[in-house]
Amino acid sequence: MKSNSKLKSGLRFVLIYAILLISMLIIFWFFDIVLNGMFVDWFANNYTTIYSEYIPEIGQFGVIQRPNWDTLKQLLIIAGACIILIAMLIVNLYAKYKVRKNTKKIGKALHEYILAENDSTEAFPEEYSDIAAQISDIKTRLRSHEQILKAETAQKNDLILYLAHDLKTPLASVIGYLNLLKDERDIPKDLQEKYISVSLGKAERLEELINEFFDIARFNLTDISLQYSTINLSRLLQQLIYEFKPMLEERGLTCKLDITDDLMLRCDADKIQRAFDNLLRNAVTYSYPNTEINIAAYPQDNNITINFTNHGDTISSENLKRIFEQFYRLDMSRSTSSGGAGLGLAITKRIVELHRGSISANSENNLIVFSVTLPLL
């Protein structure tokens, strides 16, 4: 198809050039007739030589007129240069005309293709097949990004509704218990302590939900910057497990740490702690009651792999592919009291990748494993 197009363009150029030469000859001929042979006379006087020569056929001397090649060469050079310049001018004007024409044609076809749902091959002429293919690819990608954006927006809106609904529950409990403490002055001390403890727990849950709102409203994964320092990874994970003890005991869970003592890691301590916090929180949320969560670290060469393993419902391969997406939760129908806004794993993945590491998730036989690999140095 491309070779045919080039052949047509070449033949068109030759045809234009031939028409140009013929037109110039016709113009010269026309002017010579109008001027009563003045062009011929001018040519004869300037570019021919007249002399007497013996002609054997007639047996006498005669007048001979022959071209003066020295002066004629100059004329031919000048004429050729003029013809080339004029040809270049005409070709340039023709090319501009074709560009304007093709631009309008492509613009019209593009406008029709964008507004219509038909295939690009129907909207664009055959000679623009390459452009049609590229435009079709761009349109396909834009539609794909649009669908992803719509899905993320829908997930985000749903989660905001869930969070807004769940804000009412702990808030109502706090207000209710505080009113009881205010109105009932003779409540036994042990009951007062119980009400205060429940109110504190509900207030802490309220704080968690508000933090989720802040994450949704302002957290941008591309804005994370790292502040490197050397930390004791063993102590960081030990401290993390200690902070999770109340949550673990509430669900009857235990957490085992398998790591060598004083394993050092160069990283952003706050960000890495947040990443590990998200992974352990996720393990607690989706673990069967009365089971064990295992955290194990395995140094190898210049890297270290940290595995977070828990017993829970097997995650399907489809969910594993999307588990690190923003605002994605394994069970959208589940109340936010048992899970976050779907940002935790997405944030964790971004933090790990900024540390030039990698993270993956696997699940089979009611076992869930999140593996984080980080460079030690």
ABEGO torsion letter per residue (X at the ends): XAAAAAAAAAAAAAAAAAAAAAAAAAAAAAAAAAAGGAAAAAAAAAABBBBBBBBAAAGBBBBBBBBBAAAAAAAAAAAAAAAAAAAAAAAAAAAAAAAAAAAAAAAAAAAAAAABABBAAAABBAAAAAAAAAAAAAAAAAAAAAAAAAAAAAAAAAAAAAAAAAAAAAAAAAAAAAAAAAABAABBAAAAAAAAAAAAAAAAAAAAAAAAAAAAAABBAAABBBBBBBBBAAAAAAAAAAAAAAAAAAAGBBBBBBBBBGBBBBBBAAAAAAAAAAAAAAAAAABBBGBBBBBBBBBBEABBBBBBBBBBBBBBAAAAAAAABBGBBABAABBAAABBAGAAAAAAAAAAAAAGBBBBBBBBGGBBBBBBBBBAX
